Amino acid sequence: MIKNYFKIAFRGFRKHKLFTLINIVGLSIGISAALVIYLIVHYDFTFDKFHKDSDKIYRVVSNFSFQGNPSYTSGVCGPLAEAIKSQATGVEITAPLYSLSPDVFIAGKKNIPTRFKAQDKIVLADQAYFKIFKYVWLAGSSTSALNAPNHVVLTSERAKLYFPSLSYDQMIGKIVTYDTLKTTVTGIVQTITENTDFAFHDFISFSSALANKDLGSSLQLHEWESTNSASEVFIKLAPTASAANVEKQLNTILKKSSPPKPEEKGSTHAFGLEPLGNIHFSEKYGTFDFSSSANKTTLYGLLVIGAFLLLLGCINFVNLTTAQATQRAKEIGIRKTMGSSRMQLIVQFLSETFFITLFAVIISMLLAPVILKLFADFIAPGIKADFIHHPDIIIFLIVLTIVVSFLSGFYPALMLSGYKPVLVLKNQAQSNSNKTRNAWLRKSLTVSQFIIAQFFIMATVLVSKQIYYALHKDLGFKKDAIVFIQSPYKTRNMDKNMVLLGKLRSIPQVEMISIGGAPPSSGSTNTTAAVYMDGKKEIKTGVELKSGDENFIKLYNIKLLAGRNIQKSDTATAFLINEKYAKILGFKNLHDAIGKQIGKFNGNHTMTIIGVVGDFYERSLQSPINPLAILFGKNTYQTSTFHIALKPQTEGGNEWKKAIATMEKQYKEVYPDDDFDFHFYDESIAKFYASEQHTSKLLTWATGLSIFISCLGLLGLAIYTTNQRTKEIGVRKVLGASVAQIVTLLSSELVLLILFAFILVTPIAWYAMNKWIETYADRTPISWWIFAASGAGMLIAAVFTSSFQTVKAAIANPVKSLRSE
């Protein structure tokens, strides 16, 4: 019987080649989207699930509040780890970590060391780290490798990089130098192959910091007042302990060790516990400096998009199969007359659906690597369509095949198997076919397709509009034709920076240059407290800091609204503030702010306001403009960046390329051992909106696919409808109907369905779009034309698609269609 099912199914496919092709293409697109999205979502949701007792592992984090403004970091105070060990109950293991970015030196031939510059993923850790997190030991002792100072444990991948010709056992005892810290290799662990954020590859014994004065001072192991993002603590709770109770104990320790001061009224500092499973998705605290967190909202959005595209393919199948039902009516009548049961017929039709779905799945498996390559610029490199080494993907495809077969085939099978033999053999199955509930189901499903497609169009247009708005808005400063270069963190000093500044000024293509801190808008922030006494009350605010010389506001075209510019003599006494800060202080007339003093600034300094500049965005448009002060840079941190405005290029010229080559040469003359790195400022601003640009690209693809699938189904329905009405069209032409009238007749129902879908989707789309755009402090309006253009675009695409068949039917010779009457 199974063999007979196969034969009948393939005969049907050959007989209805076009409809079969449309079904396979529609389903394969939907399944491809579902497969790729599964690979992306599965990748992110499997991070660090392999650690034993992962539900008991937490990261200690710090929560700050300053005058109601919250701030979050994964860093903690240096003494916290030891305090937990000695004062907290319910904590089974405490593992401190301290991140480093040293140069690494390995002894080479002829006593010339091999240097690995500015390496990340290197940490100070003790043996407790390996008790919390799961590693396989290849050499050395898992219980004592980090128990003494100046010891290091390497991962297998890093060990092979440092000592490529040695076995793991031979590597034990070898010397690895981190900047000036000499360490001995005491262990090798297998590099983790599962998805993990804990991608550290060098583990230096934590006790090395106690034996090294410079390193020990960086850790601030006795400073409760200081929080360093490089200093982190992980804990594993005892089986009966609760996270809430341990968190309460940590904050009790903090209050005892660092009691709140009267001058800090309005500010708070507290510890929290972040579960291991949340770290990969931690937007507040981040993951680690070398990796970025995933966004659960984005992943859930991807799942919705994948589900919608899969649903569109299933809707196509149901529509076309039910539309073809009357063509198989006699086959069903004869089968029932010959003794086939309804269950046998349902199995027959479901098996046909299964074969089509199976073909679609095979095509999807071939398409998945291609699609992943298209999105390679914003998906993790670890996401691959590796069907051989990941049996869970095969299981997903099997489940998907069964589910899609059932969703697509169950209703058509139920409907087709329900035909009565007496009616179909009397040729009455087609009577009133367009007035049956099957026709209403097809219309409802068609409307659903258009709702999904139009929603995608509207969302895509709005996201693109917001990105364009953000990239072209006047941010309060100039961003074009500006290059910035940072001096190296470890070897920079004021004298070298001044030498380099003089060299850069001599380049002919340089129009203006300024030395200072971060650019006006950047990802890095520096905030301090400040107090102003207006005679009646004390106004305490948080103030963001920017630093530069007298050319800083000139180079970036930041408007000076009142007072004068900063000068070198102002380094410790005066600064500029922005308009927002002036208004918070109560100055309606900006000139009234000039000469006023701000106390307790950045500690206990008193500063004088000498000028007020126009507001500008310190970060992306998602963040509001904050109170800000601009100081004349006086230390290495405040003079770390060279801001360079370039002269305009001639048409087709390469002056900028020559200028940057000269900058690199001069940079290497001053800092010969450090890498030259430059950035065009407008490109750096654009990176603020990388997430939105990725979303736009994804939505564009989803929109294109949804329109394509919908139009495929529409074409199939148009072919079916015109075939059903061939004789009607012939009669109308004989009676004098024009081609335009017939095309209008055949298209009118389609237009009404699209308009109905437009009416339904518009309020839903407006609500969803409004929720998304509210995340921006400054945003583009949701214009009426977004909805009008989306509806019109969908209408034009649908009419254009169906016109291939309707025009063909309208211009056909009526003699041929009426000959068989």
N, C-alpha and C positions, 0 to 999 in steps of 0.2 A: 504493500500500500504506500509506503514511504517513497519507493521508487516511482510510483505512479504520480504522487504529488510533485516530485521533481520534474517529471516530464510535462505535466500540465502547466506548471509554473513557467518553465522555459518556453513553452509554446506561446503562452500569453505574452511573455516579454517580447518575443519575436514579432507577434502580431501587432502589438502596440509599442513600437520602438520609441516614438517621440515621447509618449507619456511616461514610459519607463525611464528614459534618459532624464526627463525633467525631475522625476521623483528621486533618482539616484543623485543628481547634481545638488538638488535642494537639501537632501538629507546629508550628503557628504560635507557640504559647507557648514551646516549646523553641527554635525558631529566633530568636524575639524576644530571649530571654535571651542566646543565643549572639551575636547581632548587637550588643546593647548592651554586653555584656562585651568583645567585640572592639573596640568604639569606645573603651572605657575603657583597656584594656590597650595597644592600638595607640598611643593618645595618649601614655602614659607611656614606652613603649619606643622612641619616635622622637625623644626629646629630644636635641638637639645632635648628631644624626647627620650633619648637612649640612656641617659644617666640614671643610675639606680636611685630610687626614692626621690625622683625629681620634684615631687609635690612637697617635699620637706626642705628644699633648697631655696634660699632667698638672697637677694642683694640688699644691703643696707644703703638707703638713699637719704639725701638731705633736702628738706623743704624749708624755704625761706619766704618771709613776707616782709615787705618794706613799705610802710604807709599804705597797706592794702594791695600793693603790687606783688604778686607771687613770683617766685623764682625757684627753679628745680635743678638739681645736679645729682649725678650718681657718685660724686666724690664725697668723702667724709673727713672728719678731723683725724689727724695722725694718731693720737693716743687711743682711738676708739677700740681697735682690735684687742689690745691688751686689757682694756677696761671690761670688755664683754667676757673675756676668759676668766677674769677674777671676780666680777660682780654680778653677772647675769646667770640666771638659772633657766634650764630648758633648752639651752644651746649645746648641741652635741659636738659640733666642730666649728671653729672660727678660722677663716682663711683670709688674711690680708693680701692685697695685691697693690703693686705700685708700677705704673707704666713708664717705660723709658724709650727714648729715641736716640740711642748712641750710634757712633761709628763703630763698626766691628772690625777687629784686626785678627787675622790668622797667620801664623808663622809660615813664610814661604821660602823659596829657594834663595840661597845667597843672603840670608838674613833680611830679605826685603819682604815685609808683610803684605798680604793681600787685604785690601780695604773694602768694606761694604759700607757705603755712606748712609747716614741717617736712617737706620733700620727701625721699623715699627714692630709691633707684636712681640716686644721683649718686656718681661715683667720681673719684678722682685716677688718671690713667693716662698712659702715654706712647705714642709711636707704635708700640712693640712689640706693644701689645695688638691693634692692627688688622692686624698681620702674622700673628698667631696665629689670630684669629677672623675669619670671613668677613662682610664688610659691603659694601654697594654705596654708593659715594660719589656724592652728588647735587650737591655744591658743595664747593669748597675742595680743597686738595692732600692726597692720601692719604699722602704721604711726609713732609710737614713741618707739618701742622696743629697738632700738639701739641709741637713742638720748642722752643718758647719759653715762659717763664712767663706766667701770666694769660691763657692761651688756652683756649677751650672748643669742643668738637665736640658737636653736638646730633643726636638722631635726628629723622627727619622729623615724627613724631607730636608730639614735644615742641616742635619748632621752630614748628609751626603753632599750638600752644597759646600760645607766647610772642609770636609775631609773625604773627597770623592774616591780615593783609592784605598781607603781603610775599611775593615769590617767594623761592626758596631762594638765588639769587644776591644778591638784595637784603638778605638776612639777614646775609651776610658783613660783618663790621665792626661789628655791633650789640653793645651792652653788656648783659651779664647779670651781676647782682651776687648772690653767694652769701654771706649774712650781711653781712660787710664786705669780702669779696674781689671786686674788680671784674675781670671777664674780658671778652675780646673774642671774638666768634664767628668761628672760622676754618674751620669745616667743617660740613657736613650729611651724615649718612649715612641710608640707608633703614632705617626701623624693621623689625626682623626679623619676618617673618610665620610662619616655621617654629616648631615647638615648641622653646623654649629656656629655660634658667634664667638666661641672661645678658640680662636685661631692662633693663639700665642705659640711661638716656636722656640723661644729661649727663656728658660726659667732660672734666674739667678737667685741664690739663697738669700732670704730676707735679712738674715743676720749679717750679710755683707755690708748693709747700710750702717750697722753699729760700729763696724771696724773701719769705715771710710768716712772721714770728717765731712767732705763736700756732699756726699750722698746722704749722710745722716741729717745734715741741715735741710736738705730738700724735702725730706719726709716729715719734718716738723713733728716728731714723735711725742713732744710734750706741749704742743700748742693747740688748745681747745678753741681758740678764737679764730683759727684759720682753717678753711676748707679748700682742699685741692682736688680738682677733677681727676687727677692722675692717681689719687689714693682711693682705693675701693676695698670693701670688705664683703665677703660672702660667708653665709652661715648655713649650717644644716641643723634643723631643729630635732630635738629628741622625739621619739614616737608619740609621747603623750602631751607634748608641749603645743601651745597655740600661738599663732603668729601675733595675735592682738596682745597677748600677755607679754611676749618678748619685746614687742614694739614699745609697750608702756614702760618696761624696765629700761630700755635704751634711753628714753627721754628723761627718765628719772636720773640716770647716770649723767646725762648732759646738763641738767639743771644743777646737779650737785657739783659737777666739775667746772661749769661755766655759768654761774648764776646771772640772770638778766641785770643789766645796769640801768639806772634811772634815765641816762641820756639816750638809751636805746628804746624808749617807750614808743610803741607803734610798730616795732619790728619784732619778728619772731623767728626762731630757728628750732626745727624739730626733725627727728629721724623717722623714717618709714621703712617698711619691708616690702620689697618688690619680688613677687614670685618668679622663679626661674623661667616659667613658661611665658611670662609677660615681657621679658627683656627684649626679645626679637621685635616686639611691636611697640616698644617704649618710645613714645613721642616726647614725653616730658623729660625723661632722663637720658634717652639715647642708648645705644648699645656700647660700642667702644669707639675710640677715635678713628680706627682703621675700617670701620664698617658702619652702615646706616641701617636704621630701623625700617621695618616694613609697616605698611598702613593697613590695618584691618578693614577700614571702611572701603579702601580701594579694592581689596581682595573680595569683599562681599559684593561690591559693585561689579567686579569681573564675573563673579558667579551669576549675578542677575543677567548680565549681557549674554553670557554663554547659554543660560537657560532660555532666554528670549530667542536667540538665533536657532537653538535646537527646536524650540516650540514652533518657529516659523516653518522649518523643514517638515515637521510632523503635520502642521496645518495644511501645507501643500499636498501632502500625501493623502490626507483624509478628503480634502476637497476634490482632488482629481479622481480618486478611487470611487467616491460616491457619485461623482458626475458620470463616470463610466458604467455605473451599475446597470443601467438598462441594456447595455450592449452584452452583458453576461446573463441577462434574465433567462433566456431560453436554455442556456447551458445549465443553469441552476434548476429550472423546471424539469428538464430531462433527468438530471441526476437524482432529484427527489423522487421522480416517477419510477426510476430504476432501483430505488431503495436506499439512497444515501440519507443518513440521519443529519440533523442540523449540526450536531457536534462535529461530524466528519467534515462538513462544509466549512465550519469555523476554523478547524485545524488546517484545511486546505488553504484558505485565504490568509491565515496567520503565517503559514509556511512561505507563501509568496512574499509577504511583507518582510519576513525574516531574511530571505535571500537578497532582496533589494537593500535592506539595512546592512547586511553583511558586505555586499559590494561597496556600499558607502563607507563603512568602517575601514575596509582595506585601502580605499582611496584616501581616507583621512590619515591613516598611518603613514602614507607616502607624502602627504601634504604637510604634516606636523613639523618636520625639520625645516622645511622651506619657510613656514610661517614664523617659527622661532628665530630664524635668521633675519627676517624682515624687522623683527622687534628687538634685535640683539643690542641696540644702543641703550635700552632702558630696562632690560630684564637681567637678572643675575646670571653670570656666566655658568653657574652650576646647573642651570635648568636645561636639560637635554631630553630628547625623545629616545631614551635608551630602553628599548622594549626587552632586550635580552637580560640585562642585569637588574631590572626592576619589575619583578613579577606582579607587583601591585598595579602597575599600569595595564598589564594584560587582564587582570581581574576587573579593573575599571571598565575596560573596553567590552568585556564579556557581559558585565552587568548593564552597560550602556546599550549594547546591542539588544538585549532582552527587553529592557525598559522601552526603548524606542520602537521596537517591533510591536510591543503590546499597545503603546500609546497610539501609534499610527494605524495599526491594523485591526484593533479590537472592534471599534465602532463600525468600520466598513464590513468586517466579517459578520458582525451581528446583523447588520442591515441587509446584506446580500443573502445571507442564509435564511432570512425571514420571508423571502418571496414565496407566494402561494403558487403551486404548479399550475392550477387551473387558469389563473389570470395570465401568467407569463406565456403559456402555450397558446392562449387566445390573442396574444400580442397586445394585452391591455396594460402591460407594466409601464409603458411610456405615457399613458394618458394622464393628463394633468401633472406631468412630472415637475413642472416649475412651480406648482402650487402646493407641493407636498412639504412635510416638515424637513425632508432632506434638503430641499432648495433653501429653506430658511436656515438650516444648519450651515450650508455652504456660504450663505451671505454673512452669517454671524462670524464664521471663521475668517472670511475675507476682510471684514471690518476689523477684526482683531489684528490681522496682519498689518493693515494700514495704520492702526493705532501705534503699534510697536515701531514701525518704520518712521512715522512722523515724529514720534517722541525722540528717536535717535537724531533725526534731522535737526529738530529744535535745540536739543542739548548741544549738538556739535556747533551750531551757529553761535550760541551764547558763549560757550567756552572760547571759541576762536575770537569772538568780539572782545571778551575780557582780556585775553592775552594781548591782542592788538592795542587795547586801551592802556594796559600796563606798560608795554614796551614803547609807546609813543606819547605817554603823558609827560607833562613838564614836572619832573621830580624835584625841582628847586635847585638843580645844578646841571652843569654841562657834563655829558658822558661820552661824547664822540671825540675821536682822535686823541685819546688820552691813554697812555701806557703807564702801568705802575709796576715797580720792581721792589721786592723785599730783600733787605740785606740778610745774610745767614744768621740764624738764631744763636748758634754757639760761638761763632768767631767774630760777630759784629762788635764794633766799638765806635765811639764818637769820632775819633781822629780818622779812622779809615773811611767812615761815612762822609766826612767833610772832603777828604781827598777825592772820593768817587763823585761827589756832588760837583766839584770843580771840573772834573773830566767830562761829565755828562753835559755840563753847560756849554762846553766848547763844540758840541756836535752841531753842524749847520742846520740840520732838519729840526732841531729842538726849538720850539717857540718860547716855552716857559717851563721852569722846573720848580718844584716845591719838595721839601723834605719834611716828613711828619709821621703820623701813625696811620691807622687804617683810612681808606677812602671814605667820603661822606656816607655812602651806603655800602654796608658790608655785612658778612655773617658774624663777624666778631664784635662783641660789645664790651664796653667798660663803663660801669655805673658806680656812682658814689652818692653820698648823702650831702645835703646842703641845707642851711637854715637862714631865713631872712626875717628880720624883725621890722615890721611896718609901723611900729609905734604903738600898736594896739594888741597885736597878737603875733605869735611865732608861726611862720610858714615853713614847714619842713617837707622837703621833696627829694625824690630820687632824681639824679641828673646824669644823663649819658655824656661821656667825654669824648671829644675828638681833639687831636693835636696836629699842629702844623706850623709853618713859618708865615711870614707876611704875604707870601705868594699863594697860600692855600686857598683862600676864598676867591682870589683873582683867577687862579687857574681853573677852578670849577665853576666860575661865574655865579657864586653864591652872593645874593644881593645884600648889601650893607644898608639897612633901613634907618639906622640912627647911630651917632657916635663915630668912632674911628676904628681902623683896623688894628690888629695886634702887632706888636713890635718885639724885638729881642729883649728889650728892657722890661717887658711884661711877664717874663717867665714865672715869677713867684708871687706876683702881686695883682694881676688883672687878667680878665678874659672877655670873650664875646659870648653872648647868650642868644638863643633863637627866640623868635616872636612868641612861640607857644609858652616858653618859660616866663617871658616878660608878662604875659597876660595872666598866668597862674599867680605871679607875684602881685598882681593887681594894677599893673600899669596900662591904662587905656591909651595914653600918649606914650609911645615908645621912647621918646626923647627924655621923659621923666626918669627912666631907668638908669640913664647914664650917671655914673658917679656913685651909685648905691653900692653898699657892701653886702656880701654874702658870707656868713660865718659858718664855722664847723664844716668847711668844705674839704672833702677828701682827708678827713681827720680833724684837725683843729686849725686849719688855715683860714685866713680871712682874705677874700678876693674882692676886687672892685670891678664893677661892670663898666667896660669902656665902649661897648658897641652892641648893637642888636642886629642880627642877620635874619633874612627871610627863612621861613620853615622849609625843610626838605626832608624827604623820606630816608630814614636811617637804615631801613630794611625794605622788604617787599611791601606792596600795597595791602597785604593782609594785616600788617602791623600798623597801629596808629603812630602819628608823630608824637614824640616824647620831649620833655624838657631837655635841653642840650646846652653844653658849654664847649667853646673852642679855646684851647690854651696854646701858647707858644711852646713847642716841644723842647724839653730840657734834658731828657735822659735817653738812653739807648732804645728803650721801648717806644718812646714818643717820637723818635727820629729813625724808625726802622724801615720806612717805606719812601721810595722816591716816586713822586708823581710827575709825569712828563707829558706836557702838551706838545703835540707834533704840528708842524706847519702843514697846510694842505698839500696834497700830492698833485702833480700835474697829471693830466689825463693820460692813462696808460703808463704812468711812471712807476718806478719802484723805489722812490726816496725813502719810504718808511722801512722797507726791507733792509736798505743800506744802513739806515739809522740804528735799527735793532742789532744788526751785525756789529756795528761799531760799539754799541752799548755792551754787548757780550764781551767784546775784546777788552774794553776798559774795566768791566766788572772782574774779569779773570786776572787783570793786572793787580787789582786791589785784594781780591779774595781768590787766589789761585787754586785752592783746594775745595772750593764750593761750587755747586752747580748754579748756572745762570737760569733764572726762571722769570718770565714776564707775562703780563696779562693785559689785554685790551679791556678797558673799563666797561665799554658797552656790552661786551661778551659776558663779563662778570655779572652785570645787572640782569642779563637774559637768563643766567643760571638760576636766579631766584624763582623763575617760572618754569623750570625744567619739568616739575611734576605736572603742571597744567598743560605744558606742551605734549608731554607723553599721553595725558588723558585725552587731549584733542586728537592726537594721532590714532589712539585706540578707538575713540568715538567715530572718527572718520571712517575707519575700517568697518566698524560695526554698522554704521549707517549705510555704507556702500553694500555690504553683504545683505543687510535686511531689505534694502530696496531691490537688490538683485534677486533674492529668494522670492520676495513678494511679486515681482514682475514675472518671474518664471512661472509661478502658480497662476498668475493672471493670464499669461499667454496660453497656458494649458486650458484654462476655463474658457478663454475666448475661442480657441479651436473647437472645444466641445460644443459651446453655445451656437456657433455659426454652423457647425455640422448638423445640429438638431434643427436649425431653422433654415436649412438650405432651400427647401421648397417654398417656404414663406417668403424668402428673399426673392426667389424667382417670380412668384406671383406678383409681388409688389412692383418689380421692375417691369413686368408685362403691363401692369396697370398704370405705369408712368412715373413711378418713384425715381428720384435722382440718386446718384451715388452718395451725395452729401446727406440726403434724407435718411438713407439706409444706414450709413455710418453713424449718424446721430442717434437713430433708433437703437442700434446695437450697443452704443456707448453710454446711453443715458443712464442705465441702471448702474454702471460702473461709477459714473460721476456722482450719483446720489450716495453710493456706498462710501466713497472717499470723503465727501462733504460730511456725512454722518460721523465717520471716524474722526475727522478734524474737530467737530463740535465736542466729541467725547474726550479727545486727548488734550485739547488746549488748556482746560483748568488743571488737569493733572500735571502737565508739563510746566505750567506757570508755577505751581506750588513747589515742585521739585527743584526747579531752577532758582527760585527765590531762596530756598533753603541753602543751596550751594553758594550763591553769590553773597549771602550774608556773612560768610567767613572772611570777606575782604572789608577792611576799614574804608577803603576808597574803591568804588566799583562803578562799572558801566551800568546804565539803566537797562531794564528788560523792555526793550522797545516792541511796539505792536507789530512792526514789520518782520520780526523774527518768526512770529506765528504765521503771518500772511505769506511770507516767502516760503516757509516750510510746506504749508498746505498747497500752495501753487506749484512748488517744485514736485511734490509727490503726485499731484494731479497730472502735470505735464508728462512725467515719467510713465505713469500708468496708461494714459491715453496713447502716448507714443508706442508703448509696448503692444497694447491691444490692437492698435491701428494696423499692424502688420497683417493680422488675420481679418479684421473687419473690412478694411479696404479691399483685400483680396476677394472676400465674399461678395462685396458690393459691386465689383466690376466684372464678376464672373458672368458668362453667357447664360441667360435664364433658360435657354432651350435645353442645355445639358442637365440642369437641375430638375426640369419638369418632364424630361423624356421618360422617366420610369414611372410617372404618375398613372 
